[in-house]
């Protein structure tokens, strides 16, 4: 988890450095997110489930 948080923070900093607006939350916290599909494809990623 410590390395993952470092990578998470580095990714945020890199994106912000490029001028991308980045919204963040608390690392490893459970969050409710909302998705708006804007295209013909939605990709589902889940390492514990076979679709």
Secondary structure, 3 states (H helix, E strand, C coil): CHHHHHHHHHHHHHHHHCCCCCCCCCCCCCCCCCCCCCCCCCCCCCCCCCC
